[in-house]
Amino acid sequence: DLYRITRAEQGFDSEHLAAVRFVPLVEGVAKES
């Protein structure tokens, strides 16, 4: 899954976490390829 759901005090934060962790990962892989 591309989403990592973290249980926070205010609820679940999944979309923001995916944007922070997944997008830089794709950019890093694209640069190395």
PDB file of N, CA, C and O in Angstrom, chain B, residues numbered from 101:
ATOM      1  N   ASP B 101       0.838  -1.207   0.000  1.00  0.00           N
ATOM      2  CA  ASP B 101       0.000   0.000   0.000  1.00  0.00           C
ATOM      3  C   ASP B 101       0.867   1.249   0.000  1.00  0.00           C
ATOM      4  O   ASP B 101       1.948   1.265   0.589  1.00  0.00           O
ATOM      5  N   LEU B 102       0.396   2.274  -0.651  1.00  0.00           N
ATOM      6  CA  LEU B 102       1.140   3.524  -0.729  1.00  0.00           C
ATOM      7  C   LEU B 102       0.848   4.404   0.471  1.00  0.00           C
ATOM      8  O   LEU B 102       1.554   5.380   0.725  1.00  0.00           O
ATOM      9  N   TYR B 103      -0.199   4.052   1.207  1.00  0.00           N
ATOM     10  CA  TYR B 103      -0.590   4.873   2.354  1.00  0.00           C
ATOM     11  C   TYR B 103      -0.091   4.246   3.639  1.00  0.00           C
ATOM     12  O   TYR B 103      -0.245   3.045   3.863  1.00  0.00           O
ATOM     13  N   ARG B 104       0.509   5.072   4.479  1.00  0.00           N
ATOM     14  CA  ARG B 104       0.868   4.613   5.817  1.00  0.00           C
ATOM     15  C   ARG B 104       0.006   5.387   6.784  1.00  0.00           C
ATOM     16  O   ARG B 104       0.163   6.598   6.942  1.00  0.00           O
ATOM     17  N   ILE B 105      -0.905   4.688   7.430  1.00  0.00           N
ATOM     18  CA  ILE B 105      -1.859   5.370   8.297  1.00  0.00           C
ATOM     19  C   ILE B 105      -1.313   5.414   9.714  1.00  0.00           C
ATOM     20  O   ILE B 105      -0.996   4.386  10.311  1.00  0.00           O
ATOM     21  N   THR B 106      -1.212   6.621  10.233  1.00  0.00           N
ATOM     22  CA  THR B 106      -0.710   6.811  11.583  1.00  0.00           C
ATOM     23  C   THR B 106      -1.848   7.233  12.492  1.00  0.00           C
ATOM     24  O   THR B 106      -2.595   8.159  12.174  1.00  0.00           O
ATOM     25  N   ARG B 107      -1.980   6.559  13.617  1.00  0.00           N
ATOM     26  CA  ARG B 107      -3.035   6.926  14.548  1.00  0.00           C
ATOM     27  C   ARG B 107      -2.569   8.111  15.374  1.00  0.00           C
ATOM     28  O   ARG B 107      -1.679   7.980  16.214  1.00  0.00           O
ATOM     29  N   ALA B 108      -3.163   9.252  15.140  1.00  0.00           N
ATOM     30  CA  ALA B 108      -2.807  10.471  15.858  1.00  0.00           C
ATOM     31  C   ALA B 108      -3.914  10.831  16.841  1.00  0.00           C
ATOM     32  O   ALA B 108      -4.989  10.231  16.839  1.00  0.00           O
ATOM     33  N   GLU B 109      -3.629  11.823  17.679  1.00  0.00           N
ATOM     34  CA  GLU B 109      -4.611  12.224  18.681  1.00  0.00           C
ATOM     35  C   GLU B 109      -5.891  12.740  18.030  1.00  0.00           C
ATOM     36  O   GLU B 109      -6.984  12.570  18.570  1.00  0.00           O
ATOM     37  N   GLN B 110      -5.747  13.364  16.878  1.00  0.00           N
ATOM     38  CA  GLN B 110      -6.902  13.965  16.217  1.00  0.00           C
ATOM     39  C   GLN B 110      -7.590  12.980  15.271  1.00  0.00           C
ATOM     40  O   GLN B 110      -8.625  13.302  14.688  1.00  0.00           O
ATOM     41  N   GLY B 111      -7.025  11.793  15.119  1.00  0.00           N
ATOM     42  CA  GLY B 111      -7.633  10.825  14.214  1.00  0.00           C
ATOM     43  C   GLY B 111      -6.564  10.135  13.387  1.00  0.00           C
ATOM     44  O   GLY B 111      -5.514   9.767  13.913  1.00  0.00           O
ATOM     45  N   PHE B 112      -6.817   9.958  12.113  1.00  0.00           N
ATOM     46  CA  PHE B 112      -5.868   9.270  11.253  1.00  0.00           C
ATOM     47  C   PHE B 112      -5.280  10.229  10.236  1.00  0.00           C
ATOM     48  O   PHE B 112      -6.005  10.956   9.558  1.00  0.00           O
ATOM     49  N   ASP B 113      -3.978  10.223  10.137  1.00  0.00           N
ATOM     50  CA  ASP B 113      -3.307  11.072   9.158  1.00  0.00           C
ATOM     51  C   ASP B 113      -2.624  10.159   8.142  1.00  0.00           C
ATOM     52  O   ASP B 113      -1.531   9.653   8.393  1.00  0.00           O
ATOM     53  N   SER B 114      -3.261   9.954   7.013  1.00  0.00           N
ATOM     54  CA  SER B 114      -2.697   9.058   6.009  1.00  0.00           C
ATOM     55  C   SER B 114      -2.331   9.803   4.734  1.00  0.00           C
ATOM     56  O   SER B 114      -1.269   9.559   4.161  1.00  0.00           O
ATOM     57  N   GLU B 115      -3.193  10.705   4.281  1.00  0.00           N
ATOM     58  CA  GLU B 115      -2.979  11.363   2.996  1.00  0.00           C
ATOM     59  C   GLU B 115      -1.752  12.259   3.044  1.00  0.00           C
ATOM     60  O   GLU B 115      -0.945  12.260   2.114  1.00  0.00           O
ATOM     61  N   HIS B 116      -1.607  13.018   4.117  1.00  0.00           N
ATOM     62  CA  HIS B 116      -0.465  13.929   4.248  1.00  0.00           C
ATOM     63  C   HIS B 116       0.840  13.127   4.332  1.00  0.00           C
ATOM     64  O   HIS B 116       1.843  13.496   3.721  1.00  0.00           O
ATOM     65  N   LEU B 117       0.815  12.049   5.079  1.00  0.00           N
ATOM     66  CA  LEU B 117       2.005  11.229   5.259  1.00  0.00           C
ATOM     67  C   LEU B 117       2.443  10.627   3.918  1.00  0.00           C
ATOM     68  O   LEU B 117       3.635  10.550   3.618  1.00  0.00           O
ATOM     69  N   ALA B 118       1.473  10.208   3.133  1.00  0.00           N
ATOM     70  CA  ALA B 118       1.785   9.625   1.831  1.00  0.00           C
ATOM     71  C   ALA B 118       2.427  10.667   0.920  1.00  0.00           C
ATOM     72  O   ALA B 118       3.350  10.356   0.167  1.00  0.00           O
ATOM     73  N   ALA B 119       1.941  11.894   0.991  1.00  0.00           N
ATOM     74  CA  ALA B 119       2.483  12.966   0.157  1.00  0.00           C
ATOM     75  C   ALA B 119       3.930  13.265   0.550  1.00  0.00           C
ATOM     76  O   ALA B 119       4.767  13.548  -0.307  1.00  0.00           O
ATOM     77  N   VAL B 120       4.214  13.200   1.838  1.00  0.00           N
ATOM     78  CA  VAL B 120       5.551  13.526   2.332  1.00  0.00           C
ATOM     79  C   VAL B 120       6.542  12.398   2.043  1.00  0.00           C
ATOM     80  O   VAL B 120       7.689  12.661   1.682  1.00  0.00           O
ATOM     81  N   ARG B 121       6.110  11.153   2.198  1.00  0.00           N
ATOM     82  CA  ARG B 121       7.060  10.049   2.122  1.00  0.00           C
ATOM     83  C   ARG B 121       7.126   9.429   0.723  1.00  0.00           C
ATOM     84  O   ARG B 121       8.198   9.031   0.268  1.00  0.00           O
ATOM     85  N   PHE B 122       5.982   9.350   0.049  1.00  0.00           N
ATOM     86  CA  PHE B 122       5.939   8.635  -1.220  1.00  0.00           C
ATOM     87  C   PHE B 122       6.508   9.468  -2.367  1.00  0.00           C
ATOM     88  O   PHE B 122       7.275   8.957  -3.183  1.00  0.00           O
ATOM     89  N   VAL B 123       6.139  10.733  -2.432  1.00  0.00           N
ATOM     90  CA  VAL B 123       6.579  11.589  -3.540  1.00  0.00           C
ATOM     91  C   VAL B 123       8.107  11.747  -3.574  1.00  0.00           C
ATOM     92  O   VAL B 123       8.702  11.585  -4.639  1.00  0.00           O
ATOM     93  N   PRO B 124       8.754  12.055  -2.452  1.00  0.00           N
ATOM     94  CA  PRO B 124      10.223  12.149  -2.464  1.00  0.00           C
ATOM     95  C   PRO B 124      10.868  10.812  -2.862  1.00  0.00           C
ATOM     96  O   PRO B 124      11.931  10.803  -3.484  1.00  0.00           O
ATOM     97  N   LEU B 125      10.246   9.707  -2.515  1.00  0.00           N
ATOM     98  CA  LEU B 125      10.778   8.398  -2.865  1.00  0.00           C
ATOM     99  C   LEU B 125      10.777   8.219  -4.381  1.00  0.00           C
ATOM    100  O   LEU B 125      11.751   7.732  -4.955  1.00  0.00           O
ATOM    101  N   VAL B 126       9.696   8.608  -5.015  1.00  0.00           N
ATOM    102  CA  VAL B 126       9.588   8.495  -6.471  1.00  0.00           C
ATOM    103  C   VAL B 126      10.615   9.389  -7.144  1.00  0.00           C
ATOM    104  O   VAL B 126      11.256   8.974  -8.110  1.00  0.00           O
ATOM    105  N   GLU B 127      10.780  10.602  -6.654  1.00  0.00           N
ATOM    106  CA  GLU B 127      11.744  11.529  -7.232  1.00  0.00           C
ATOM    107  C   GLU B 127      13.166  10.988  -7.077  1.00  0.00           C
ATOM    108  O   GLU B 127      13.984  11.113  -7.989  1.00  0.00           O
ATOM    109  N   GLY B 128      13.452  10.394  -5.936  1.00  0.00           N
ATOM    110  CA  GLY B 128      14.779   9.846  -5.696  1.00  0.00           C
ATOM    111  C   GLY B 128      15.082   8.679  -6.622  1.00  0.00           C
ATOM    112  O   GLY B 128      16.196   8.558  -7.132  1.00  0.00           O
ATOM    113  N   VAL B 129      14.100   7.826  -6.840  1.00  0.00           N
ATOM    114  CA  VAL B 129      14.277   6.674  -7.724  1.00  0.00           C
ATOM    115  C   VAL B 129      14.455   7.138  -9.162  1.00  0.00           C
ATOM    116  O   VAL B 129      15.264   6.579  -9.903  1.00  0.00           O
ATOM    117  N   ALA B 130      13.704   8.156  -9.556  1.00  0.00           N
ATOM    118  CA  ALA B 130      13.783   8.669 -10.925  1.00  0.00           C
ATOM    119  C   ALA B 130      15.172   9.256 -11.193  1.00  0.00           C
ATOM    120  O   ALA B 130      15.707   9.110 -12.292  1.00  0.00           O
ATOM    121  N   LYS B 131      15.749   9.913 -10.197  1.00  0.00           N
ATOM    122  CA  LYS B 131      17.065  10.524 -10.364  1.00  0.00           C
ATOM    123  C   LYS B 131      18.164   9.457 -10.450  1.00  0.00           C
ATOM    124  O   LYS B 131      19.147   9.626 -11.171  1.00  0.00           O
ATOM    125  N   GLU B 132      17.989   8.369  -9.715  1.00  0.00           N
ATOM    126  CA  GLU B 132      19.015   7.332  -9.690  1.00  0.00           C
ATOM    127  C   GLU B 132      18.970   6.445 -10.926  1.00  0.00           C
ATOM    128  O   GLU B 132      19.985   5.867 -11.316  1.00  0.00           O
ATOM    129  N   SER B 133      17.801   6.336 -11.542  1.00  0.00           N
ATOM    130  CA  SER B 133      17.649   5.420 -12.678  1.00  0.00           C
ATOM    131  C   SER B 133      18.422   5.924 -13.879  1.00  0.00           C
ATOM    132  O   SER B 133      18.414   5.285 -14.931  1.00  0.00           O
TER     133      SER B 133
END
